[in-house]
Amino acid sequence: MSGRLQGKRALVYGGGTGLGFACAAAMADEGAAVFLSGRRRDKLAAALERLPRGAKAGFDAGDATLEPDVQRVTDAAVRFLGGLDTLVISCGTSGITPILSASLEEFRAICDANLTSTFLACRYGAPHMVAGGSGSIIAISSVFGLVGTVERVGYCASKHGVIGLVRSAALDLATKGVRVNALCPGFVETELALEIASRAPDPAAALHQRRTMHPMPRSGLAEEIAEAAVYLASDRAAWTTGQAIAVDGGFTAR
């Protein structure tokens, strides 16, 4: 621990598992106070126990696609933390949505989980940062927010949308001291990613394909994505805003 985030106060959506938890843990390890949110209270309570010893940490459960929940969680985080410097938005989902067969209901559900949640988290978190004169918003997009892939119309559309939202919000907030960036991970073996792969006709083949799709032929680690988030939350990234940063083993270099 080098204390790069000493004194920072972070609200992490999707903080109970996966990339969200990895970001929260890395930020706490660097000195930040953290507040976790997600749908499942049991997951959040368990995550709190796994954070670095001595970290100031709290949580509140809520659905990030529902405006009243996001407003309540934001208010609870600000009360607990005493303000807000960092916002990490790592909630979302995926699913097979081929353009020839996906239903509107399936498409909307994925867009709500990935894009509406990002809008709501920014909409209610950003004013607290503006009031404080500075802040960093970090939205988790995907390499498939930068390129397309087969049978993932909902996922690709929503993750491209996250990047568009980030760029526009970054311009809105640039003169107010608040930075907004997206991280675009390649395949990381989170609980959600493994569950989705398990639905494939051949789960082992699906996992192998995902692991080897990168020029560096392995899955990414959640901690590697979290390290990029720590940088974006730190004062060392003070002139970085409106960016979509791929952490992907070279996937988007081709």
C-alpha positions in Angstrom: 0.0 0.0 0.0 1.4 3.4 -1.0 -1.6 5.6 0.1 -2.3 6.9 -3.4 -6.0 7.4 -2.4 -5.5 8.5 1.2 -8.5 10.7 2.2 -10.6 9.7 -0.9 -14.2 8.6 -0.5 -15.5 6.1 -3.0 -19.0 4.7 -3.8 -18.7 1.5 -5.8 -21.8 0.1 -7.6 -21.5 -3.7 -8.1 -19.1 -3.7 -5.2 -20.2 -7.1 -3.7 -18.5 -9.2 -6.4 -16.3 -9.3 -9.4 -14.6 -6.2 -10.8 -16.6 -3.9 -8.5 -15.3 -5.7 -5.4 -11.7 -5.8 -6.8 -11.9 -2.0 -7.3 -13.2 -1.4 -3.8 -10.6 -3.6 -2.2 -7.7 -2.0 -4.2 -9.0 1.5 -3.4 -9.3 0.6 0.3 -5.8 -0.8 0.3 -4.6 2.6 -1.0 -6.3 4.5 1.8 -9.8 5.3 0.5 -12.9 5.0 2.5 -15.4 2.9 0.5 -19.1 2.4 0.3 -20.4 -0.7 -1.6 -23.8 -1.1 -3.3 -25.4 -4.0 -5.2 -28.6 -5.9 -5.3 -27.8 -8.6 -2.7 -27.3 -7.6 0.9 -25.7 -10.9 1.8 -23.0 -10.5 -0.9 -22.3 -6.9 0.3 -22.0 -8.0 3.9 -19.6 -10.8 2.9 -17.6 -8.4 0.7 -17.2 -6.0 3.6 -15.5 -8.7 5.7 -13.0 -9.3 2.9 -11.8 -5.7 2.6 -8.4 -4.8 4.0 -8.3 -4.7 7.8 -8.9 -1.3 9.2 -10.6 0.1 6.1 -13.5 2.5 6.6 -16.3 0.7 4.7 -20.1 0.6 4.6 -22.8 -0.7 2.3 -26.4 -0.4 1.2 -28.3 -2.7 -1.1 -30.2 -1.4 -4.1 -31.1 -1.8 -7.7 -29.0 0.5 -9.9 -31.6 0.5 -12.6 -34.2 2.1 -10.3 -34.0 5.9 -9.7 -35.3 5.9 -6.1 -32.8 3.2 -5.2 -29.8 5.1 -6.7 -30.9 8.3 -5.0 -31.2 6.5 -1.7 -27.8 4.7 -2.0 -26.0 7.9 -3.1 -27.4 9.8 -0.1 -26.5 6.9 2.3 -22.9 6.8 0.9 -22.5 10.6 1.2 -23.7 10.5 4.8 -21.4 7.6 5.7 -18.3 8.9 3.8 -18.8 12.6 4.6 -18.7 13.4 0.9 -17.9 11.8 -2.4 -14.6 11.9 -4.4 -14.8 8.7 -6.5 -17.6 6.8 -8.2 -17.1 3.4 -9.7 -20.0 1.9 -11.7 -19.4 -1.8 -12.2 -22.9 -3.2 -12.2 -24.3 -4.9 -15.4 -25.0 -8.1 -17.2 -24.6 -9.8 -20.6 -26.6 -12.3 -22.6 -27.1 -13.8 -26.0 -29.1 -11.4 -28.2 -28.8 -12.1 -31.9 -30.3 -9.4 -34.1 -32.6 -12.0 -35.8 -34.1 -13.4 -32.6 -33.6 -11.2 -29.6 -36.7 -9.8 -28.0 -37.3 -6.2 -27.1 -37.6 -7.3 -23.5 -34.2 -9.0 -23.6 -32.6 -6.0 -25.3 -34.1 -3.5 -22.8 -33.1 -5.6 -19.8 -29.4 -5.6 -20.8 -29.5 -1.9 -21.7 -31.1 -1.0 -18.3 -28.5 -3.1 -16.4 -25.5 -1.7 -18.3 -26.4 1.8 -19.5 -29.4 3.1 -17.4 -27.5 2.2 -14.3 -24.5 4.2 -15.4 -26.7 7.2 -16.2 -28.4 7.1 -12.8 -25.2 6.6 -10.8 -23.6 9.6 -12.6 -26.7 11.7 -12.4 -27.0 11.4 -8.6 -23.3 11.1 -7.8 -21.8 13.9 -9.9 -23.6 16.8 -8.1 -21.8 15.9 -4.9 -18.5 16.0 -6.6 -19.3 19.3 -8.3 -20.2 20.7 -4.8 -16.9 19.5 -3.5 -14.9 20.9 -6.4 -13.4 17.7 -7.7 -14.0 14.0 -8.4 -13.4 11.0 -10.6 -16.1 8.9 -12.2 -15.0 5.5 -13.5 -17.5 3.4 -15.5 -16.8 -0.2 -16.4 -17.5 -0.7 -20.1 -15.9 -3.5 -22.1 -13.8 -4.2 -25.2 -17.2 -4.8 -26.8 -17.9 -1.2 -26.1 -15.2 -0.5 -28.7 -15.8 -3.2 -31.2 -18.6 -5.6 -32.1 -19.1 -9.3 -31.6 -21.6 -11.9 -32.7 -24.9 -12.5 -30.9 -24.4 -9.7 -28.4 -26.5 -6.8 -29.9 -27.8 -5.8 -26.5 -24.4 -6.0 -24.7 -22.5 -4.2 -27.5 -25.1 -1.5 -27.8 -25.2 -0.8 -24.1 -21.4 -0.9 -23.6 -20.9 1.4 -26.6 -23.5 3.6 -25.0 -21.5 3.7 -21.7 -18.6 5.1 -23.6 -20.7 7.7 -25.3 -22.2 8.8 -22.0 -18.7 9.0 -20.4 -17.4 11.2 -23.2 -20.4 13.6 -23.1 -20.4 13.7 -19.3 -16.7 14.4 -19.3 -17.3 17.5 -21.4 -20.2 18.6 -19.2 -18.0 18.3 -16.0 -14.6 19.3 -17.3 -14.8 22.9 -16.0 -16.1 21.7 -12.7 -13.1 19.6 -11.6 -14.8 16.3 -12.2 -13.2 13.7 -14.5 -15.2 10.9 -16.2 -13.5 7.9 -17.8 -14.4 4.3 -18.9 -12.4 1.1 -18.4 -12.8 -1.5 -21.2 -11.7 -4.9 -19.9 -11.1 -8.0 -22.0 -12.3 -11.3 -20.6 -11.9 -11.5 -16.8 -13.1 -14.7 -15.0 -15.5 -13.0 -12.7 -18.5 -14.9 -11.1 -20.8 -13.4 -13.7 -18.5 -14.2 -16.7 -18.1 -17.8 -15.5 -21.9 -18.2 -15.0 -22.6 -16.9 -18.6 -19.9 -19.2 -20.0 -21.6 -22.1 -18.2 -24.7 -21.6 -20.3 -22.9 -22.4 -23.6 -23.5 -25.8 -25.2 -19.8 -26.6 -24.4 -18.8 -24.5 -21.4 -15.2 -25.7 -21.5 -14.8 -24.7 -25.1 -16.5 -21.4 -24.4 -14.0 -20.6 -21.6 -11.1 -21.7 -23.8 -12.3 -19.4 -26.6 -12.6 -16.4 -24.3 -9.2 -17.0 -22.6 -7.4 -17.2 -26.0 -9.1 -14.4 -27.8 -6.4 -12.0 -26.5 -3.0 -11.7 -28.2 -1.7 -12.2 -24.6 -3.4 -15.6 -24.4 -5.0 -15.6 -21.0 -7.9 -14.1 -19.1 -7.3 -10.8 -17.3 -7.3 -10.6 -13.6 -9.8 -8.5 -11.7 -6.9 -7.0 -9.8 -5.4 -5.7 -13.1 -8.6 -3.9 -13.9 -8.7 -2.5 -10.4 -5.2 -1.1 -10.7 -6.3 0.9 -13.6 -9.2 2.2 -11.6 -7.0 3.2 -8.8 -4.9 5.3 -11.2 -8.0 7.0 -12.6 -9.2 7.7 -9.0 -5.8 9.2 -8.0 -4.6 12.7 -8.4 -1.9 11.4 -10.8 -4.7 11.2 -13.4 -5.7 14.8 -12.9 -5.6 15.6 -16.7 -7.2 12.4 -17.9 -10.9 12.6 -18.8 -13.3 11.5 -21.5 -11.2 8.4 -22.2 -12.1 4.8 -22.9 -9.1 2.8 -21.7 -8.8 -0.8 -22.8 -7.2 -3.2 -20.4 -7.4 -6.2 -22.6 -4.2 -8.2 -23.3 -4.0 -6.5 -26.7 -7.4 -7.5 -27.9 -8.3 -4.2 -29.4 -4.9 -3.6 -31.0 -5.7 -5.9 -33.9 
